[in-house]
């Protein structure tokens, strides 16, 4: 009897489980057919109508057009001070909820968030953003000089000769005037003052309001901001704000320590609390670090930069983002928003110290997308923010979308506005969704789109968003966010981050890697060092929070905490694959360089010298763990190199250049999200490894069809279209395992390219000549000697090699140059390579080599790295390598001074083939 009861109970449990599973599947299909409001587009409405009737009219219109919700806030008029405005806002929020809309709560009167419309600093001017302003100039000896220095508290004033022979100048400064009788020789003067920063910063240069800004490194002003804004919403709507809103939205807070227009000095972030916090956290006085932040006067300058920026990142993440997160959690609402200048990781340093650390503090992190031309959509910031969320199991990831770039024209700009199409908006959303965004808020003008088009866009958005939100990305490739390496290379600038060329080199490597993966249908996550140190290693896999990484890529990284290097060594020794691109490991968090880190490198490659243009691969353990070292130029080919040991789970037959793929897990099943990232219909076949019993979800009409195959021949995906392939079973275990015993060792084979003697392409205000010379091995080179005939204008110069035969070129090949750059040339622009297709467009690539890097360098530019230049047009936007007629190397976009001389030398281009062994 007991056995019968147990058996019956087991049957009931199984049936119940099956019914629940079936119910979940049907619910998924229902949501896909008719997506819920939370997954549709949210219209940003900063000023809700005052009257009840007008609010009802607005909401009914949005509902008719298919919108799912709104982003709203108290009226900007009489901000936070009018009870009448408060009452109309509360009425609007409640009416919106009654109509079934989802809502996000915007936290500021415009942007950047933190000021509460100016009320935070109204009676507390001491909370204003502070900076270290740096005045620098070069002077010649045997001369009396007199300069006016920036206003503020004097922190540092010295002269030096090439970072030696320092002379104190503090006593030479009276009432902001520096006077000094300069000894013989060439000297550089550095003066640092502590002062409030406003002019030239985002506080002054943003398009909304020009107000002094608070210091987000300090706890008290942020606490006051929360009291003035967040507390007032909770006071009127109740402590459980989650009853009305899904998340808050904080908009572009920053340290303000970047100049957005040319200034006569440079800037670094500062705070009244920074010296004390630095001493408590790092154990020594911050005064030691200050000269090292903009020069190299001390043997410990790398350590000082590392500790300074680490402390800045900790304070910003804790005092701004951490306080907001903690408040939101107490009020049952997710903390959301986006940061400033997300696109370039070099900007992350001066604006936040550590962008990744800050974004991890938000429970609903987001980005800003100001363009709606799909090719220009910054998918890579969607990837970094969604990666930070995925590492912490956070599901909400937002993007504020618009066609701002296509519509905004400053005074004097006569360009016509660009009307974006329904298809281009759909393509924009696709790029965001496939990189992890699942909430769309909108500033779109939706010019020339009728209600039917808006309904289609909202349904498309809702269907894609619902599947992305309910699924989990699980890539086996990780790219490390290289913030520690950026810290020791960053120096301040008088305009954006122009002077930080060593940091920009790291960004070039980083972008080439992730763009190469994205365009090769290889999904990945961006991780921080915490994911490595807190992860566990087993059988060649780094396991972290349910993720399993079999390949880890370090973009230019040479500096990490010793625990991270040790865990990476353990990862390799257990059978994992590690790629080092551009730099070898060198520094820990305490030693620069570190003998312990050097020992790790020696265990991988031996103790010999490694040149910066070497290609190295080493199998370092019985489990066939592999370490690969690549020069900068081959960063974009990394997907091909990974596939030697870790094959792709998706095979594209046909033109694969515009297909993007993300693999996700949904309800225990496997989901592949495939988009056509172009304006041309795609035809071809797609094969998924080891899969069967497939369902294909079409976001265009909400349909779901079944198939019993993993090979789809004759597949069509409409322009800027997408499909989801959901597999009921998944047997990737064999394919995911690294191919043991098969190393990815590789070598280069080069050959000459047939070409005519070079000529120059140059700007109007460039005088140039080409002369022959030889390198240190006697090989022929061509010196490009330029003199600028006018300053402050866009100038350029390229050596142009006309190619007479490109029939042997292969898309997997690369172009190689050997270049020589003279010493003491202060030109902070990269060398560029441009390839011209016959009867087609110009295709361009950065080289990662700057014109202020003295010495002989080898440049590799794989054809895969070249992208259609912004000024150029091409029939299909794809480089036909067998139809190349010109190869150029040179520089452009340089705003120099009249009579300035710019030199570089280069050999003729060679064709390089990457050979696997």
C-alpha positions in Angstrom: 0.0 0.0 0.0 2.8 2.4 0.9 4.6 1.5 -2.3 1.4 2.2 -4.3 1.0 5.6 -2.5 4.6 6.6 -3.2 4.3 5.6 -6.9 1.0 7.5 -7.3 2.6 10.5 -5.6 5.6 10.3 -7.9 3.3 10.2 -11.0 1.3 13.2 -9.7 4.6 15.1 -9.2 5.8 14.3 -12.7 2.5 15.3 -14.2 2.4 18.5 -12.2 6.0 19.3 -13.3 5.2 18.6 -16.9 2.0 20.8 -16.7 4.0 23.6 -15.1 6.7 23.3 -17.8 4.0 23.3 -20.5 2.3 26.3 -18.8 5.6 28.2 -18.7 6.3 27.4 -22.4 2.8 28.5 -23.4 3.1 31.6 -21.3 6.4 32.4 -23.1 4.7 32.0 -26.5 1.7 34.2 -25.3 4.1 37.0 -24.2 5.9 36.7 -27.5 2.7 37.0 -29.5 1.4 39.9 -27.5 4.3 41.2 -25.5 3.7 42.7 -22.0 3.9 46.5 -21.5 7.2 46.2 -19.5 9.0 45.0 -22.6 7.6 47.6 -25.1 9.1 51.0 -25.6 8.8 53.5 -22.8 8.2 57.1 -23.9 10.2 59.7 -21.9 7.8 62.3 -20.8 9.6 64.9 -18.6 6.5 67.1 -18.2 3.2 65.3 -17.7 0.2 67.5 -18.5 -1.3 69.2 -15.5 -5.0 68.4 -16.2 -6.6 65.1 -15.7 -8.2 65.2 -19.1 -4.9 66.0 -20.9 -3.2 63.2 -19.0 -5.8 60.7 -20.1 -5.6 61.9 -23.7 -1.8 61.4 -23.6 -1.9 57.9 -22.1 -4.6 56.8 -24.5 -2.6 58.0 -27.5 0.5 56.1 -26.3 -1.5 53.0 -25.6 -3.0 53.2 -29.1 0.5 53.4 -30.6 1.6 50.4 -28.7 3.9 51.9 -26.1 4.3 50.0 -22.9 5.1 52.8 -20.4 6.7 56.1 -19.6 9.7 57.5 -18.0 8.5 60.4 -15.9 9.4 62.9 -13.2 8.0 65.9 -11.4 7.6 68.9 -13.6 10.7 70.9 -14.2 8.7 74.1 -13.6 9.1 75.2 -10.0 11.0 72.0 -9.5 10.4 70.4 -6.1 8.8 73.5 -4.8 5.2 73.5 -6.1 2.6 71.4 -4.4 0.3 72.0 -7.4 2.9 70.4 -9.7 3.3 67.6 -7.2 -0.4 66.9 -7.1 -0.6 66.7 -10.9 2.4 64.4 -11.1 1.0 62.0 -8.4 -2.3 62.0 -10.3 -0.5 61.2 -13.5 1.5 58.3 -12.0 -1.6 56.7 -10.5 -3.6 57.1 -13.8 -0.7 55.6 -15.7 -0.7 52.6 -13.3 -4.5 52.2 -13.7 -4.0 52.0 -17.5 -1.5 49.2 -17.1 1.6 51.1 -18.1 5.1 50.3 -16.7 7.1 53.3 -15.4 10.6 54.4 -14.6 11.3 57.4 -12.4 13.7 60.0 -13.6 15.6 61.5 -10.7 16.6 65.0 -11.8 15.6 68.3 -13.4 17.4 67.6 -16.6 20.9 66.3 -16.5 23.5 65.6 -15.1 21.8 64.0 -12.2 22.8 65.1 -8.7 22.1 68.8 -8.5 18.4 68.6 -7.8 18.0 71.5 -10.2 20.6 73.5 -8.3 19.2 73.0 -4.8 21.9 70.7 -3.5 24.6 73.4 -3.8 22.3 76.3 -3.1 23.4 76.8 0.5 26.5 74.5 0.4 28.9 75.8 -2.2 31.7 73.8 -0.5 30.2 70.7 -2.0 31.0 71.8 -5.5 33.2 69.5 -7.7 36.9 69.9 -7.1 39.8 69.3 -9.3 43.6 69.5 -9.4 44.3 72.0 -12.2 47.7 71.5 -13.8 49.6 74.3 -15.5 52.5 73.1 -17.6 55.0 75.0 -19.9 58.4 74.5 -21.4 61.0 77.3 -21.0 64.6 77.9 -22.2 67.3 78.8 -19.7 69.2 82.0 -19.1 65.9 83.9 -19.2 63.5 85.6 -16.8 60.0 84.3 -17.1 56.7 85.5 -15.8 53.4 83.5 -16.0 49.9 83.7 -14.5 48.9 80.4 -12.9 45.4 79.1 -12.3 43.4 80.4 -9.3 43.2 78.0 -6.3 45.1 76.5 -3.4 48.7 75.9 -4.4 49.6 72.1 -4.2 52.8 71.7 -6.2 55.2 73.9 -8.1 58.4 72.6 -9.5 60.7 72.8 -12.6 62.6 69.9 -13.9 64.8 68.7 -16.8 63.4 65.4 -18.2 62.0 64.3 -14.9 65.3 65.0 -13.0 67.0 68.0 -11.3 63.8 69.3 -9.7 63.7 72.9 -8.4 61.0 74.0 -6.0 59.1 77.1 -7.3 56.5 77.7 -4.6 58.3 80.7 -3.2 58.4 82.2 -6.7 54.6 82.5 -6.8 52.9 85.7 -5.5 49.2 86.4 -6.1 49.0 83.9 -9.0 52.1 85.2 -10.7 55.1 82.9 -11.2 58.4 84.7 -11.7 61.7 82.8 -12.1 65.2 83.4 -13.4 65.7 80.2 -15.4 69.1 78.5 -15.2 70.7 77.2 -18.4 69.1 74.4 -20.2 65.6 73.2 -21.2 63.1 73.1 -18.4 59.5 72.1 -17.9 57.4 73.9 -15.2 54.6 72.1 -13.5 52.2 73.9 -11.2 49.2 72.3 -9.5 46.4 74.0 -7.7 43.2 72.7 -6.0 40.1 74.5 -7.2 36.5 74.2 -8.1 36.0 73.0 -11.6 33.2 74.2 -13.9 34.4 76.0 -17.0 35.1 73.6 -19.9 33.5 70.7 -18.0 30.3 68.8 -18.7 28.6 71.0 -16.1 29.1 74.0 -18.5 29.2 72.2 -21.8 26.1 70.0 -21.7 23.1 70.9 -23.8 20.6 71.2 -20.9 21.5 73.5 -18.0 24.8 75.2 -17.1 25.2 74.8 -13.4 28.0 74.1 -11.0 28.0 70.4 -10.1 28.4 68.5 -6.8 31.4 66.3 -5.9 30.2 62.7 -6.3 33.3 61.5 -4.4 31.8 62.9 -1.2 29.0 61.3 0.7 27.2 64.4 2.1 26.2 66.2 -1.2 24.8 62.9 -2.6 22.9 62.3 0.6 21.4 65.7 0.3 20.4 65.0 -3.3 18.6 61.9 -2.3 16.8 63.8 0.5 15.6 66.5 -1.9 14.5 64.1 -4.6 14.0 60.5 -3.8 12.7 61.1 -0.3 10.1 63.5 -1.6 8.8 60.9 -4.1 8.5 58.3 -1.3 6.8 60.8 1.0 4.0 61.3 -1.5 3.7 57.9 -3.1 4.6 55.7 -0.1 7.7 53.8 0.9 7.0 51.0 -1.6 7.9 52.9 -4.8 8.0 49.5 -6.5 4.2 49.6 -6.5 4.4 52.2 -9.2 7.9 52.2 -10.8 10.2 49.4 -12.0 13.4 51.5 -11.5 14.8 54.9 -11.0 16.9 56.6 -13.7 20.0 58.6 -12.8 21.5 60.5 -15.8 25.2 61.1 -16.5 26.6 61.9 -13.1 30.4 62.3 -13.2 33.5 63.7 -11.5 33.6 66.5 -14.2 37.3 66.1 -14.4 37.6 66.2 -18.2 37.6 69.3 -20.3 35.1 69.1 -23.2 36.6 72.2 -24.9 40.2 73.4 -25.2 41.5 74.8 -21.9 44.9 76.3 -21.0 45.5 73.7 -18.3 44.8 70.0 -17.4 42.6 68.6 -14.7 42.4 65.6 -12.3 39.5 64.8 -9.9 39.9 65.8 -6.2 37.8 66.0 -3.1 38.1 67.3 0.5 37.7 63.8 1.7 40.2 62.3 -0.7 43.5 62.8 1.4 41.9 61.2 4.5 40.3 58.3 2.6 43.5 57.7 0.7 45.5 57.5 3.9 43.0 55.1 5.5 42.7 52.8 2.5 46.3 52.8 1.1 48.3 53.5 4.2 50.3 56.5 3.1 49.9 60.2 2.3 48.3 61.1 -1.1 50.8 64.0 -1.4 53.4 61.6 -2.7 51.2 60.6 -5.6 50.4 64.0 -7.1 53.4 64.6 -9.3 53.2 61.0 -10.6 49.7 61.5 -11.9 50.9 63.7 -14.8 54.6 62.8 -15.1 57.1 60.2 -14.1 59.3 61.8 -11.4 59.6 58.9 -9.0 60.5 55.2 -9.3 57.1 54.4 -7.7 55.1 56.5 -10.2 53.1 53.4 -11.5 52.1 52.4 -7.9 51.1 55.9 -7.1 48.8 56.1 -10.1 47.3 52.7 -9.4 46.5 53.6 -5.8 45.1 57.0 -6.6 42.7 55.8 -9.3 41.7 52.8 -7.2 40.7 55.1 -4.3 38.8 57.5 -6.7 36.9 54.5 -8.1 36.0 53.2 -4.7 34.7 56.6 -3.4 32.6 57.3 -6.5 31.0 53.8 -6.5 30.3 53.9 -2.8 29.2 57.5 -2.3 27.1 58.1 -5.4 26.0 54.8 -6.9 26.1 52.9 -3.7 24.0 55.4 -1.7 21.4 55.5 -4.4 21.3 51.7 -4.7 20.9 51.3 -0.9 18.0 53.8 -0.8 16.3 52.1 -3.7 16.5 48.7 -2.2 14.9 50.0 1.0 12.0 51.3 -1.2 11.5 48.2 -3.3 12.7 49.8 -6.5 15.7 49.0 -8.8 18.4 51.7 -9.1 19.0 52.5 -12.7 20.6 55.0 -15.1 23.6 55.5 -17.3 27.0 57.1 -17.0 28.8 59.7 -19.1 31.1 59.1 -22.1 30.6 55.4 -21.9 31.9 54.7 -25.4 35.6 55.2 -24.8 37.2 53.2 -21.9 40.0 55.8 -21.5 37.3 58.3 -20.5 36.2 55.9 -17.8 39.3 56.8 -15.8 38.9 60.5 -15.2 35.1 60.5 -15.1 34.7 57.6 -12.6 38.1 56.0 -11.7 36.5 52.7 -12.4 33.4 52.6 -14.7 32.8 48.8 -14.1 32.9 49.2 -10.3 30.4 52.0 -10.5 28.0 50.3 -13.0 28.0 47.2 -10.8 26.4 49.2 -8.0 23.2 49.8 -10.1 20.5 47.1 -10.0 19.2 48.2 -13.4 22.3 49.6 -15.2 21.8 51.3 -18.5 23.4 53.1 -21.4 22.7 56.0 -23.8 22.3 55.6 -27.5 22.2 58.9 -29.3 22.2 57.6 -32.8 19.8 55.4 -34.9 21.9 54.5 -37.8 22.6 50.9 -37.0 26.3 50.9 -38.2 27.0 53.6 -35.6 25.1 52.2 -32.7 27.5 51.7 -29.8 26.7 48.0 -29.2 30.0 47.6 -27.2 28.7 49.7 -24.3 25.5 47.6 -24.2 27.9 44.6 -23.9 29.9 46.0 -21.0 26.9 47.1 -19.0 24.9 43.9 -19.6 28.1 41.9 -18.7 28.3 43.7 -15.4 24.6 42.9 -14.8 25.0 39.2 -15.8 28.0 38.7 -13.5 25.7 39.6 -10.6 22.5 37.9 -11.9 20.8 41.3 -12.5 18.1 41.1 -15.2 17.2 44.7 -16.0 19.5 46.4 -18.5 18.2 49.6 -20.0 19.0 51.8 -23.0 17.9 55.4 -23.5 17.5 55.6 -27.3 17.1 58.5 -29.7 17.9 59.9 -33.1 19.6 62.9 -31.5 22.7 62.8 -33.8 20.4 62.8 -36.8 18.4 65.7 -35.6 20.5 68.0 -33.4 22.2 70.8 -35.2 24.1 73.4 -33.3 24.0 77.1 -34.3 25.7 77.5 -37.7 25.4 73.8 -38.7 23.5 73.9 -41.9 23.4 70.1 -42.5 19.9 68.9 -43.2 18.3 66.7 -40.5 18.4 63.0 -41.2 15.1 61.2 -41.0 15.6 57.7 -39.7 13.4 54.9 -41.0 11.4 52.2 -39.3 13.9 49.6 -40.4 16.9 51.6 -39.1 15.2 51.9 -35.7 14.5 48.2 -35.7 18.2 47.6 -36.6 19.3 49.9 -33.8 17.1 47.9 -31.3 18.5 44.6 -32.6 22.1 45.7 -31.9 21.1 46.6 -28.4 19.0 43.5 -27.7 21.7 41.0 -28.9 24.1 42.6 -26.5 21.9 42.3 -23.5 19.6 45.3 -23.4 16.0 44.4 -22.4 14.4 47.8 -21.6 14.1 50.6 -24.1 13.3 54.2 -23.2 12.8 56.7 -26.0 13.5 60.3 -26.9 12.8 59.4 -30.6 11.1 62.1 -32.7 9.5 59.3 -34.8 9.4 61.7 -37.7 7.3 60.5 -40.6 6.2 57.3 -38.8 2.5 56.7 -38.6 0.7 54.8 -35.8 0.9 51.5 -37.6 4.7 51.8 -37.8 4.9 52.7 -34.1 2.7 49.6 -33.3 5.1 47.4 -35.3 8.1 48.9 -33.6 6.6 48.4 -30.2 5.6 44.8 -30.9 9.1 44.1 -32.3 10.7 45.7 -29.2 8.4 43.8 -26.9 9.0 40.4 -28.5 12.7 40.7 -28.5 12.9 42.3 -25.1 10.8 39.6 -23.5 12.9 36.8 -24.8 16.2 38.5 -23.9 14.9 39.3 -20.4 13.7 35.8 -19.7 16.9 34.2 -21.0 20.4 34.2 -19.7 23.5 34.7 -21.8 26.1 32.0 -21.3 29.2 32.5 -23.4 32.4 30.6 -23.0 34.7 33.5 -23.8 35.6 36.3 -21.4 37.4 39.6 -22.2 38.9 41.3 -19.2 38.1 45.0 -18.6 41.6 46.5 -18.5 41.1 49.3 -16.0 44.2 48.6 -13.9 46.4 48.9 -17.0 44.6 52.1 -18.0 45.3 53.6 -14.6 49.1 53.4 -14.8 49.0 54.8 -18.4 46.6 57.6 -17.9 47.7 61.3 -17.8 45.4 64.3 -17.8 44.7 66.5 -20.8 43.6 70.0 -21.6 40.9 68.6 -24.0 39.1 65.3 -23.4 41.8 62.6 -23.0 43.9 63.6 -26.0 47.3 63.4 -24.2 46.7 59.9 -22.8 48.0 58.1 -25.8 49.5 55.1 -23.9 46.0 54.5 -22.5 44.5 55.0 -25.9 46.7 52.2 -27.2 45.1 49.8 -24.7 41.6 51.0 -25.9 42.6 50.3 -29.5 43.5 46.7 -28.6 40.3 46.3 -26.5 38.0 47.5 -29.3 39.7 45.4 -32.0 39.2 42.3 -29.9 35.6 42.8 -29.1 34.7 44.0 -32.6 36.5 40.9 -34.0 34.4 38.7 -31.8 31.2 40.5 -32.5 31.6 40.3 -36.3 32.6 36.7 -36.2 29.5 35.4 -34.4 31.4 34.7 -31.2 29.5 35.8 -28.1 31.5 36.9 -25.0 31.2 38.7 -21.7 33.4 41.5 -20.4 34.5 40.7 -16.9 36.4 42.4 -14.1 39.1 40.9 -11.9 36.6 40.0 -9.2 35.1 37.4 -11.5 38.5 35.8 -11.8 39.6 35.9 -8.1 36.2 34.8 -6.8 35.8 32.1 -9.5 36.8 28.5 -9.2 39.0 26.7 -11.7 38.4 23.1 -12.8 39.4 21.2 -16.0 40.2 24.3 -18.0 37.1 26.2 -17.0 36.8 29.3 -14.9 33.4 29.0 -13.1 31.8 32.1 -11.7 28.2 32.6 -10.7 26.9 29.9 -13.1 29.1 31.0 -16.0 31.8 28.8 -17.5 34.6 30.5 -19.3 37.0 28.4 -21.4 38.9 31.2 -23.0 40.0 34.4 -21.3 41.4 37.4 -23.3 43.6 40.1 -21.8 43.5 43.3 -24.0 46.9 44.9 -23.5 46.8 44.0 -19.8 50.1 44.1 -18.0 48.8 45.1 -14.5 46.6 43.1 -12.2 46.5 42.2 -8.5 48.8 39.2 -7.9 45.8 37.1 -6.9 44.4 37.6 -10.4 47.6 36.6 -12.1 47.9 33.5 -9.8 44.3 32.5 -10.6 45.0 32.9 -14.4 48.0 30.7 -14.0 45.9 28.1 -12.3 43.3 28.4 -15.1 46.0 27.7 -17.7 47.5 24.8 -15.8 44.1 23.2 -15.5 43.7 23.3 -19.3 42.2 26.7 -20.1 43.1 29.0 -23.0 44.5 32.4 -22.3 45.2 35.2 -24.9 47.6 38.0 -24.1 47.3 40.7 -26.7 49.8 43.6 -27.0 51.5 43.3 -23.6 52.9 40.6 -21.4 52.0 40.4 -17.6 54.4 42.7 -15.7 52.9 44.4 -12.6 51.0 43.4 -9.5 49.1 45.9 -7.3 52.1 46.5 -5.1 55.2 45.8 -7.3 56.0 47.6 -10.6 57.4 45.3 -12.0 56.7 42.3 -10.0 59.2 39.4 -9.8 56.4 37.0 -8.9 54.5 38.0 -12.1 57.7 37.6 -14.1 58.0 34.1 -12.8 54.5 33.3 -14.1 55.4 34.6 -17.5 58.6 32.5 -17.5 56.6 29.4 -16.7 54.6 30.0 -19.8 57.2 31.1 -22.4 60.6 30.6 -20.8 63.0 33.3 -19.7 64.1 34.7 -23.1 63.3 38.2 -24.4 60.1 38.5 -26.3 59.8 41.2 -29.0 56.6 43.3 -29.3 55.9 41.9 -32.8 56.4 38.2 -31.8 53.7 35.6 -32.2 53.9 33.1 -29.4 51.9 30.1 -28.3 52.8 27.7 -25.5 51.2 24.5 -24.2 52.0 24.7 -20.6 50.5 21.7 -18.8 49.7 18.0 -19.1 46.1 19.1 -19.5 47.1 21.1 -22.7 46.4 24.5 -21.3 47.5 27.1 -23.8 48.8 30.7 -23.5 48.9 32.8 -26.7 50.7 36.1 -27.1 49.7 38.3 -30.0 51.0 41.7 -31.2 48.5 44.5 -31.4 47.6 44.1 -35.0 46.2 40.6 -34.7 43.7 41.5 -32.0 40.9 41.5 -34.5 41.7 38.0 -35.7 41.2 36.5 -32.3 37.9 34.7 -33.1 39.8 32.6 -35.8 42.5 31.7 -33.3 40.0 30.7 -30.6 38.2 28.4 -33.1 41.3 26.2 -33.4 40.7 24.9 -29.9 37.1 26.0 -29.2 34.9 25.6 -32.2 31.9 27.8 -32.8 28.5 26.4 -32.1 27.0 28.2 -35.1 28.1 27.8 -38.7 27.0 30.4 -41.3 27.1 29.5 -44.9 26.6 32.4 -47.2 27.6 36.1 -46.5 28.3 36.0 -42.8 29.6 39.6 -42.5 26.3 41.0 -41.3 25.1 38.2 -39.2 25.4 38.4 -35.4 24.6 35.6 -32.9 24.1 35.4 -29.2 23.6 32.1 -27.4 21.3 32.1 -24.3 19.6 29.7 -22.0 15.8 29.9 -21.5 13.7 27.6 -19.3 16.5 25.0 -19.3 16.6 25.1 -23.1 19.0 26.8 -25.6 18.1 30.0 -27.4 20.1 31.4 -30.3 19.3 35.0 -31.1 20.3 35.8 -34.7 20.1 39.2 -36.3 20.7 40.6 -39.8 22.8 43.7 -39.1 22.3 45.2 -42.5 19.8 47.0 -44.7 20.0 44.1 -47.2 18.0 40.9 -47.0 20.2 37.9 -46.0 20.0 34.6 -47.7 22.0 31.5 -46.6 22.1 28.6 -44.3 22.6 28.3 -40.5 23.7 25.2 -38.7 23.6 24.8 -34.9 25.8 22.1 -33.4 24.3 19.1 -31.6 20.7 20.4 -31.5 17.3 19.1 -32.5 13.6 19.8 -31.8 13.8 23.4 -32.7 11.2 26.2 -32.5 11.7 29.4 -34.5 10.4 32.6 -33.0 9.7 35.4 -35.5 9.6 38.9 -33.8 8.1 40.4 -37.0 4.7 38.7 -36.5 5.0 36.9 -33.2 4.7 33.5 -34.9 6.4 30.3 -33.6 7.0 27.3 -35.9 8.5 23.9 -35.1 11.3 22.1 -36.9 13.1 18.8 -36.2 16.5 19.9 -37.6 19.6 21.9 -36.6 20.4 22.8 -40.2 18.4 25.6 -41.9 19.1 25.9 -45.6 17.7 28.6 -47.7 17.1 30.8 -44.7 16.0 34.4 -45.3 16.2 37.2 -42.7 14.7 40.5 -43.8 16.7 43.8 -43.7 17.4 44.6 -40.0 15.5 41.4 -39.2 16.0 38.8 -36.5 15.0 35.3 -35.5 15.2 33.3 -32.3 16.0 29.6 -32.5 14.9 27.7 -29.4 16.1 24.1 -29.0 14.5 21.7 -26.6 17.6 19.6 -26.2 21.2 20.6 -25.9 24.2 18.4 -26.1 27.2 20.8 -26.3 29.4 18.9 -23.8 31.6 17.5 -26.5 31.9 20.6 -28.6 32.5 22.8 -25.6 35.4 20.8 -24.4 38.7 22.2 -25.5 40.3 20.1 -28.1 43.0 18.5 -25.9 46.4 18.1 -27.4 45.7 20.4 -30.3 47.7 23.5 -29.8 47.0 26.8 -31.5 50.6 27.5 -32.4 50.9 29.8 -35.3 53.5 31.6 -37.4 53.6 34.3 -40.1 54.5 33.9 -43.8 55.0 37.2 -45.6 55.4 38.0 -49.3 55.9 41.2 -51.3 53.0 43.1 -52.8 53.4 44.4 -56.4 53.0 48.2 -56.3 54.1 51.4 -58.0 56.4 53.9 -56.3 54.5 55.7 -53.5 53.0 59.2 -53.8 51.4 61.3 -51.1 47.8 62.2 -50.4 47.7 65.3 -48.2 45.6 68.1 -46.8 45.4 71.6 -48.2 47.6 73.0 -45.5 50.3 70.4 -45.7 53.6 70.7 -47.5 55.1 67.2 -48.0 57.9 65.3 -49.7 59.0 61.6 -49.9 62.6 60.6 -49.6 64.3 57.2 -49.6 66.1 55.9 -46.5 67.1 52.5 -45.0 66.2 50.9 -41.7 68.7 49.5 -39.2 68.9 46.3 -41.3 69.5 48.1 -44.6 66.0 47.6 -45.9 64.5 50.3 -48.1 62.0 52.7 -46.4 60.1 55.9 -47.5 60.2 58.9 -45.3 57.1 61.1 -45.3 58.2 64.6 -44.3 55.3 67.0 -43.6 55.3 70.7 -42.7 52.0 72.4 -41.7 51.4 75.7 -43.5 48.5 76.7 -41.2 47.7 75.9 -37.6 44.4 74.9 -36.0 43.0 73.2 -39.1 42.4 69.6 -40.0 45.5 68.2 -41.7 46.6 64.8 -43.0 49.3 63.0 -44.9 49.4 59.5 -46.3 51.9 57.5 -48.3 49.9 55.9 -51.1 51.0 52.6 -52.7 49.1 51.8 -55.9 48.7 48.0 -56.0 49.2 46.5 -59.5 48.2 42.9 -58.5 45.9 41.8 -55.6 44.8 38.5 -57.1 46.7 36.5 -54.4 45.1 38.4 -51.5 42.9 36.4 -49.1 40.3 37.8 -46.6 42.2 36.0 -43.8 45.5 37.7 -44.7 47.0 40.9 -43.2 48.9 43.9 -44.4 52.3 44.5 -42.7 54.3 47.7 -42.4 57.6 48.4 -40.6 57.5 52.1 -39.5 60.1 54.4 -37.9 59.0 57.3 -35.8 61.6 60.0 -34.7 62.2 60.8 -31.0 60.7 63.8 -29.3 57.8 64.2 -31.7 54.8 65.4 -29.7 52.0 64.3 -32.1 49.2 62.5 -30.3 47.6 60.9 -33.3 47.6 57.3 -34.4 49.0 56.0 -37.7 46.1 54.8 -39.9 45.9 52.4 -42.7 43.4 53.0 -45.6 42.7 50.5 -48.3 40.9 51.6 -51.5 38.7 49.1 -53.4 38.6 49.5 -57.2 35.3 51.2 -58.1 34.4 50.9 -54.4 35.0 52.6 -51.1 37.8 53.4 -48.7 38.3 51.0 -45.8 40.1 52.2 -42.7 41.8 50.8 -39.6 43.6 52.2 -36.6 47.1 50.7 -36.0 47.6 51.3 -32.3 50.9 53.0 -33.1 51.1 56.8 -32.3 53.3 59.4 -33.8 54.8 60.2 -30.4 56.2 56.7 -30.0 59.8 56.8 -31.0 61.5 53.9 -32.6 60.9 51.1 -35.2 57.6 49.3 -34.9 55.9 46.5 -36.9 52.3 47.1 -37.8 49.9 44.4 -38.7 46.4 45.2 -40.1 44.3 42.1 -41.0 41.9 42.7 -43.8 39.1 41.8 -41.3 39.9 44.8 -39.2 39.3 47.3 -42.0 35.9 49.0 -41.9 34.2 51.3 -44.4 35.3 54.9 -43.7 32.7 57.3 -42.6 33.3 59.6 -45.6 33.1 56.8 -48.1 30.5 54.9 -50.0 30.6 51.3 -51.2 28.0 49.1 -52.9 27.9 46.4 -50.2 30.1 47.9 -47.5 32.4 44.8 -47.6 36.0 44.9 -48.7 36.8 42.8 -51.8 40.4 42.0 -51.1 41.1 40.7 -54.6 40.0 44.1 -56.0 42.3 46.4 -53.9 43.9 49.2 -55.9 45.5 51.3 -53.2 47.0 50.8 -49.8 47.8 53.9 -47.7 49.5 54.5 -44.4 49.6 57.9 -42.6 47.9 60.2 -40.2 44.9 62.5 -40.3 42.6 64.7 -38.2 45.5 66.6 -36.7 45.1 70.1 -35.5 48.7 71.3 -35.2 50.5 74.6 -35.4 51.9 76.5 -38.4 55.4 75.4 -39.4 55.1 72.2 -37.3 57.1 69.3 -38.8 55.8 65.7 -38.7 57.8 62.7 -39.7 57.4 59.0 -40.1 59.0 56.4 -42.3 57.6 53.2 -43.7 58.6 50.4 -45.9 56.3 49.2 -48.7 53.3 47.1 -47.5 53.8 43.3 -47.4 51.1 40.6 -47.4 51.1 38.4 -44.3 49.4 35.0 -43.9 48.7 33.5 -40.5 49.7 29.9 -40.5 48.5 27.4 -37.9 50.8 24.5 -36.9 
